Amino acid sequence: MRNRWKGWLGFPDDSGDPIQSAPDPHSVLPEDEIHRDESGDAIAKAVGKLPLRQQQAFLLRIWEGLDVAATANVKSR
């Protein structure tokens, strides 16, 4: 860990430890992140076009994870 800051600052990693220089398998590729952002924008735009009650139902089902019965029982405030 003590030499990792050198890599963060762009200095060459002289530790010789291949584990320290291996790519993170859980990192997101930039093109995947752009695609996810574009998809999120398209969904937000489409949901924004729905009537208010349908927006609420969609968000309760998708965002809150409620099932159909629980969504039907939610009272509007």
N, CA, C and O atoms as a MOPAC input file, in Angstrom:
PM7 MOZYME 1SCF
protein

 N      0.81600 1    -1.19100 1     0.00000 1
 C      0.00000 1     0.00000 1     0.00000 1
 C      0.86200 1     1.25800 1     0.00000 1
 O      0.47700 1     2.27600 1    -0.57400 1
 N      2.02700 1     1.19100 1     0.64100 1
 C      2.82500 1     2.41800 1     0.75700 1
 C      3.33200 1     2.91200 1    -0.58700 1
 O      3.58000 1     4.10900 1    -0.73200 1
 N      3.49900 1     2.02900 1    -1.58800 1
 C      3.96800 1     2.46200 1    -2.90500 1
 C      2.82300 1     2.70800 1    -3.88800 1
 O      3.05000 1     3.17700 1    -5.00300 1
 N      1.60100 1     2.39300 1    -3.47700 1
 C      0.46700 1     2.53900 1    -4.38700 1
 C      0.23300 1     4.00400 1    -4.75400 1
 O     -0.19300 1     4.29100 1    -5.87300 1
 N      0.49800 1     4.91900 1    -3.85200 1
 C      0.28000 1     6.33800 1    -4.15200 1
 C      1.10900 1     6.79800 1    -5.33500 1
 O      0.71100 1     7.71600 1    -6.05100 1
 N      2.25600 1     6.17000 1    -5.54800 1
 C      3.08500 1     6.52900 1    -6.69900 1
 C      2.34300 1     6.23600 1    -8.00300 1
 O      2.39600 1     7.02900 1    -8.94300 1
 N      1.65500 1     5.09900 1    -8.05500 1
 C      0.87200 1     4.75200 1    -9.23700 1
 C     -0.28400 1     5.70900 1    -9.44300 1
 O     -0.60000 1     6.06000 1   -10.58000 1
 N     -0.91800 1     6.13500 1    -8.36500 1
 C     -2.02700 1     7.08100 1    -8.46200 1
 C     -1.55500 1     8.42100 1    -9.00800 1
 O     -2.30300 1     9.11000 1    -9.70100 1
 N     -0.31900 1     8.79100 1    -8.69800 1
 C      0.21900 1    10.06900 1    -9.15100 1
 C      0.92800 1     9.97000 1   -10.48900 1
 O      1.42400 1    10.97400 1   -11.00000 1
 N      0.98500 1     8.78200 1   -11.06100 1
 C      1.57100 1     8.60900 1   -12.38800 1
 C      3.03700 1     8.22000 1   -12.37400 1
 O      3.65700 1     8.12100 1   -13.43300 1
 N      3.60000 1     7.99800 1   -11.20700 1
 C      4.98100 1     7.54200 1   -11.14600 1
 C      5.03500 1     6.05900 1   -11.47200 1
 O      4.07900 1     5.33600 1   -11.19000 1
 N      6.12200 1     5.59200 1   -12.05500 1
 C      6.20300 1     4.15800 1   -12.36000 1
 C      6.19400 1     3.32300 1   -11.08200 1
 O      6.73400 1     3.72700 1   -10.05300 1
 N      5.57800 1     2.16900 1   -11.17000 1
 C      5.50500 1     1.24700 1   -10.03200 1
 C      6.77400 1     0.41600 1   -10.02200 1
 O      6.96800 1    -0.45900 1   -10.86500 1
 N      7.62600 1     0.69900 1    -9.06600 1
 C      8.89900 1    -0.02100 1    -9.00000 1
 C      8.87900 1    -1.15000 1    -7.97900 1
 O      9.92600 1    -1.69900 1    -7.63700 1
 N      7.69000 1    -1.49800 1    -7.49400 1
 C      7.61000 1    -2.55200 1    -6.48600 1
 C      7.83600 1    -3.93000 1    -7.09300 1
 O      8.26400 1    -4.85200 1    -6.39900 1
 N      7.54900 1    -4.07800 1    -8.39300 1
 C      7.72500 1    -5.36500 1    -9.04100 1
 C      6.62200 1    -6.35200 1    -8.71800 1
 O      6.68200 1    -7.50200 1    -9.15200 1
 N      5.62500 1    -5.93700 1    -7.97400 1
 C      4.52900 1    -6.81100 1    -7.59300 1
 C      3.44500 1    -6.76900 1    -8.68000 1
 O      2.78700 1    -5.74300 1    -8.85100 1
 N      3.25200 1    -7.87600 1    -9.41700 1
 C      2.26600 1    -7.86200 1   -10.50800 1
 C      0.83700 1    -7.68900 1   -10.00400 1
 O     -0.01800 1    -7.20900 1   -10.74800 1
 N      0.56300 1    -8.06500 1    -8.77200 1
 C     -0.77600 1    -7.90000 1    -8.20700 1
 C     -1.11000 1    -6.41400 1    -8.09700 1
 O     -2.24500 1    -6.00900 1    -8.35200 1
 N     -0.13000 1    -5.61000 1    -7.72000 1
 C     -0.35000 1    -4.16900 1    -7.56900 1
 C     -0.63300 1    -3.48600 1    -8.89600 1
 O     -1.32700 1    -2.46900 1    -8.92900 1
 N     -0.11200 1    -4.02300 1    -9.98600 1
 C     -0.29900 1    -3.37700 1   -11.28500 1
 C     -1.38200 1    -4.04600 1   -12.13500 1
 O     -1.61900 1    -3.62400 1   -13.26700 1
 N     -2.03100 1    -5.06700 1   -11.61500 1
 C     -3.08600 1    -5.75900 1   -12.36200 1
 C     -4.33000 1    -4.88900 1   -12.43700 1
 O     -4.63200 1    -4.17400 1   -11.48100 1
 N     -5.06100 1    -4.93100 1   -13.54800 1
 C     -6.29000 1    -4.13900 1   -13.65800 1
 C     -7.37000 1    -4.68700 1   -12.72100 1
 O     -7.41100 1    -5.88000 1   -12.42200 1
 N     -8.22800 1    -3.79700 1   -12.27500 1
 C     -9.33000 1    -4.17700 1   -11.39200 1
 C    -10.40300 1    -4.88400 1   -12.22600 1
 O    -10.94300 1    -4.27800 1   -13.15200 1
 N    -10.72800 1    -6.14800 1   -11.92500 1
 C    -11.72100 1    -6.86500 1   -12.72500 1
 C    -13.14100 1    -6.33100 1   -12.53000 1
 O    -14.03500 1    -6.64000 1   -13.31800 1
 N    -13.34800 1    -5.53000 1   -11.48400 1
 C    -14.67400 1    -4.99900 1   -11.20500 1
 C    -14.85700 1    -3.57400 1   -11.72400 1
 O    -15.90900 1    -2.96800 1   -11.52500 1
 N    -13.83100 1    -3.04100 1   -12.38900 1
 C    -13.95800 1    -1.68300 1   -12.90700 1
 C    -14.88300 1    -1.67100 1   -14.12000 1
 O    -15.00500 1    -2.66200 1   -14.84000 1
 N    -15.52300 1    -0.53800 1   -14.32600 1
 C    -16.45200 1    -0.36600 1   -15.44300 1
 C    -15.70800 1     0.29400 1   -16.59200 1
 O    -15.01400 1     1.29300 1   -16.40500 1
 N    -15.85800 1    -0.26800 1   -17.77300 1
 C    -15.24000 1     0.31900 1   -18.95500 1
 C    -15.91800 1     1.65400 1   -19.27300 1
 O    -17.12400 1     1.79000 1   -19.07000 1
 N    -15.17400 1     2.62900 1   -19.75900 1
 C    -15.77500 1     3.93500 1   -20.05300 1
 C    -16.95500 1     3.86100 1   -21.02300 1
 O    -17.94800 1     4.56600 1   -20.84200 1
 N    -16.85400 1     3.02000 1   -22.04200 1
 C    -17.95900 1     2.92200 1   -23.00000 1
 C    -19.20600 1     2.30500 1   -22.36300 1
 O    -20.32700 1     2.64800 1   -22.73900 1
 N    -19.01300 1     1.39000 1   -21.39400 1
 C    -20.15900 1     0.82400 1   -20.68200 1
 C    -20.81300 1     1.87700 1   -19.79400 1
 O    -22.03700 1     1.91900 1   -19.67200 1
 N    -20.00200 1     2.72100 1   -19.18000 1
 C    -20.53400 1     3.78000 1   -18.32700 1
 C    -21.31800 1     4.80100 1   -19.15300 1
 O    -22.36400 1     5.28200 1   -18.71700 1
 N    -20.82000 1     5.12900 1   -20.33300 1
 C    -21.52700 1     6.05600 1   -21.22000 1
 C    -22.85900 1     5.45100 1   -21.65700 1
 O    -23.88500 1     6.13100 1   -21.67100 1
 N    -22.83300 1     4.16300 1   -22.01300 1
 C    -24.06800 1     3.48700 1   -22.43000 1
 C    -25.08200 1     3.47800 1   -21.28400 1
 O    -26.26900 1     3.71400 1   -21.50900 1
 N    -24.62900 1     3.21200 1   -20.06500 1
 C    -25.51300 1     3.19100 1   -18.90200 1
 C    -26.10500 1     4.57700 1   -18.65400 1
 O    -27.29200 1     4.70000 1   -18.35200 1
 N    -25.27700 1     5.62700 1   -18.78000 1
 C    -25.76300 1     6.99400 1   -18.59800 1
 C    -26.80500 1     7.35700 1   -19.65400 1
 O    -27.82900 1     7.96400 1   -19.34200 1
 N    -26.53700 1     6.98000 1   -20.91000 1
 C    -27.48500 1     7.26900 1   -21.98700 1
 C    -28.80000 1     6.51700 1   -21.77200 1
 O    -29.87800 1     7.05700 1   -22.01700 1
 N    -28.70300 1     5.28000 1   -21.31900 1
 C    -29.91200 1     4.49700 1   -21.04900 1
 C    -30.71600 1     5.11900 1   -19.91700 1
 O    -31.94100 1     5.21300 1   -19.98800 1
 N    -30.01200 1     5.54200 1   -18.87500 1
 C    -30.68500 1     6.19100 1   -17.74700 1
 C    -31.37500 1     7.46900 1   -18.16000 1
 O    -32.48600 1     7.75000 1   -17.70900 1
 N    -30.72700 1     8.25600 1   -19.02000 1
 C    -31.33400 1     9.49200 1   -19.52400 1
 C    -32.58000 1     9.18900 1   -20.34300 1
 O    -33.59000 1     9.88100 1   -20.21800 1
 N    -32.51200 1     8.15300 1   -21.18600 1
 C    -33.66200 1     7.77700 1   -22.02300 1
 C    -34.83000 1     7.30700 1   -21.15000 1
 O    -35.98300 1     7.63100 1   -21.43200 1
 N    -34.53900 1     6.55200 1   -20.10300 1
 C    -35.60000 1     6.07700 1   -19.20600 1
 C    -36.22500 1     7.25300 1   -18.47100 1
 O    -37.44900 1     7.34100 1   -18.36600 1
 N    -35.38500 1     8.16600 1   -17.95600 1
 C    -35.90600 1     9.33900 1   -17.23600 1
 C    -36.78700 1    10.18700 1   -18.15400 1
 O    -37.82000 1    10.69700 1   -17.72000 1
 N    -36.39400 1    10.33700 1   -19.39600 1
 C    -37.17700 1    11.11600 1   -20.36100 1
 C    -38.51400 1    10.43100 1   -20.63000 1
 O    -39.55500 1    11.08700 1   -20.66700 1
 N    -38.48400 1     9.11000 1   -20.81700 1
 C    -39.71100 1     8.36500 1   -21.09300 1
 C    -40.65600 1     8.39800 1   -19.89000 1
 O    -41.86300 1     8.57100 1   -20.05600 1
 N    -40.12200 1     8.23600 1   -18.69700 1
 C    -40.95300 1     8.27500 1   -17.48600 1
 C    -41.53900 1     9.67400 1   -17.31700 1
 O    -42.68200 1     9.81700 1   -16.88300 1
 N    -40.77100 1    10.69800 1   -17.65300 1
 C    -41.25700 1    12.06900 1   -17.55200 1
 C    -42.43800 1    12.35600 1   -18.46400 1
 O    -43.20700 1    13.28300 1   -18.20600 1
 N    -42.59300 1    11.58400 1   -19.51700 1
 C    -43.71300 1    11.76500 1   -20.44400 1
 C    -44.99200 1    11.08600 1   -19.96500 1
 O    -46.07000 1    11.34600 1   -20.49900 1
 N    -44.87900 1    10.21600 1   -18.96100 1
 C    -46.04800 1     9.50500 1   -18.45100 1
 C    -46.89900 1    10.42400 1   -17.57900 1
 O    -46.38400 1    11.38000 1   -16.99900 1
 N    -48.19700 1    10.14100 1   -17.48300 1
 C    -49.01700 1    10.86800 1   -16.51000 1
 C    -48.49100 1    10.61000 1   -15.09400 1
 O    -47.83500 1     9.59900 1   -14.84300 1
 N    -48.78100 1    11.52700 1   -14.18000 1
 C    -48.23300 1    11.46900 1   -12.82200 1
 C    -48.49000 1    10.12600 1   -12.13700 1
 O    -47.57200 1     9.56200 1   -11.54100 1
 N    -49.69900 1     9.60900 1   -12.20700 1
 C    -50.01700 1     8.33900 1   -11.52900 1
 C    -49.19800 1     7.18200 1   -12.10200 1
 O    -48.76700 1     6.30300 1   -11.35400 1
 N    -48.98200 1     7.17200 1   -13.40700 1
 C    -48.17400 1     6.11400 1   -14.01500 1
 C    -46.70300 1     6.27700 1   -13.63200 1
 O    -46.00200 1     5.28400 1   -13.43700 1
 N    -46.23600 1     7.50800 1   -13.52200 1
 C    -44.86900 1     7.74400 1   -13.04200 1
 C    -44.71100 1     7.17300 1   -11.63700 1
 O    -43.73200 1     6.49300 1   -11.33100 1
 N    -45.70000 1     7.46400 1   -10.78800 1
 C    -45.64500 1     6.97900 1    -9.41200 1
 C    -45.66400 1     5.45800 1    -9.36800 1
 O    -44.89700 1     4.84800 1    -8.62300 1
 N    -46.52900 1     4.84600 1   -10.15300 1
 C    -46.61200 1     3.38600 1   -10.17600 1
 C    -45.29500 1     2.78000 1   -10.66300 1
 O    -44.80600 1     1.80300 1   -10.09600 1
 N    -44.73200 1     3.36200 1   -11.71000 1
 C    -43.45800 1     2.87000 1   -12.23500 1
 C    -42.36400 1     2.94400 1   -11.16300 1
 O    -41.62800 1     1.98000 1   -10.94900 1
 N    -42.26700 1     4.08800 1   -10.50000 1
 C    -41.22400 1     4.25600 1    -9.48900 1
 C    -41.43300 1     3.33600 1    -8.29100 1
 O    -40.46700 1     2.82000 1    -7.73000 1
 N    -42.67800 1     3.13000 1    -7.90000 1
 C    -42.94300 1     2.20300 1    -6.79600 1
 C    -42.54400 1     0.77800 1    -7.16600 1
 O    -41.99300 1     0.05000 1    -6.34000 1
 N    -42.82100 1     0.38300 1    -8.40000 1
 C    -42.49400 1    -0.98000 1    -8.82200 1
 C    -40.99800 1    -1.16600 1    -9.03300 1
 O    -40.41800 1    -2.13900 1    -8.55300 1
 N    -40.37000 1    -0.23200 1    -9.75300 1
 C    -38.96900 1    -0.39500 1   -10.13400 1
 C    -38.03000 1     0.10900 1    -9.04700 1
 O    -37.13000 1    -0.61600 1    -8.62200 1
 N    -38.22900 1     1.33500 1    -8.59600 1
 C    -37.30400 1     1.95800 1    -7.63900 1
 C    -37.46800 1     1.36600 1    -6.24400 1
 O    -36.48500 1     1.01600 1    -5.59100 1
 N    -38.71600 1     1.25500 1    -5.79200 1
 C    -38.98400 1     0.76400 1    -4.44000 1
 C    -39.09500 1    -0.76200 1    -4.38000 1
 O    -39.01100 1    -1.34200 1    -3.29700 1
 N    -39.28100 1    -1.41100 1    -5.51600 1
 C    -39.33600 1    -2.86900 1    -5.55200 1
 C    -40.64000 1    -3.46300 1    -5.04400 1
 O    -40.68000 1    -4.63100 1    -4.65600 1
 N    -41.70600 1    -2.67200 1    -5.04300 1
 C    -42.99100 1    -3.19600 1    -4.57200 1
 C    -43.60300 1    -4.11600 1    -5.62200 1
 O    -43.38400 1    -3.94000 1    -6.82100 1
 N    -44.37300 1    -5.10100 1    -5.15800 1
 C    -45.07700 1    -5.95300 1    -6.11200 1
 C    -46.37200 1    -5.25900 1    -6.53100 1
 O    -46.66600 1    -4.16000 1    -6.05900 1
 N    -47.14300 1    -5.88700 1    -7.40800 1
 C    -48.35200 1    -5.27000 1    -7.95000 1
 C    -49.35600 1    -4.96600 1    -6.84000 1
 O    -49.92700 1    -3.87600 1    -6.79800 1
 N    -49.57200 1    -5.92400 1    -5.94400 1
 C    -50.55300 1    -5.72400 1    -4.87100 1
 C    -50.14100 1    -4.58900 1    -3.94100 1
 O    -50.97200 1    -3.76000 1    -3.57000 1
 N    -48.86200 1    -4.54400 1    -3.56000 1
 C    -48.39100 1    -3.49000 1    -2.66000 1
 C    -48.46200 1    -2.12300 1    -3.35400 1
 O    -48.79100 1    -1.11900 1    -2.72200 1
 N    -48.15900 1    -2.09200 1    -4.63100 1
 C    -48.24800 1    -0.83000 1    -5.37800 1
 C    -49.68900 1    -0.35100 1    -5.43200 1
 O    -49.95200 1     0.84400 1    -5.29000 1
 N    -50.63200 1    -1.27800 1    -5.63700 1
 C    -52.04500 1    -0.92200 1    -5.70000 1
 C    -52.55100 1    -0.40300 1    -4.35600 1
 O    -53.47800 1     0.40600 1    -4.31900 1
 N    -51.95800 1    -0.85300 1    -3.26000 1
 C    -52.42300 1    -0.45000 1    -1.92300 1
 C    -51.80700 1     0.85000 1    -1.43100 1
 O    -52.21400 1     1.35400 1    -0.38300 1
 N    -50.83500 1     1.41300 1    -2.15400 1
 C    -50.21000 1     2.67300 1    -1.74000 1
 C    -51.20000 1     3.80200 1    -1.97500 1
 O    -51.76600 1     3.94100 1    -3.05900 1
 N    -51.39500 1     4.60300 1    -0.94000 1
 C    -52.30500 1     5.74800 1    -1.04700 1
 C    -51.49900 1     6.97900 1    -1.44700 1
 O    -50.38900 1     7.18400 1    -0.95600 1
 N    -52.05400 1     7.79800 1    -2.33700 1
 C    -51.37000 1     9.02700 1    -2.70800 1
 C    -51.49000 1    10.03200 1    -1.56700 1
 O    -52.49300 1    10.07600 1    -0.85500 1
 N    -50.45300 1    10.82900 1    -1.41300 1
 C    -50.42500 1    11.78100 1    -0.29400 1
 C    -50.84800 1    13.14700 1    -0.73900 1
 O    -50.88400 1    14.07500 1     0.06900 1

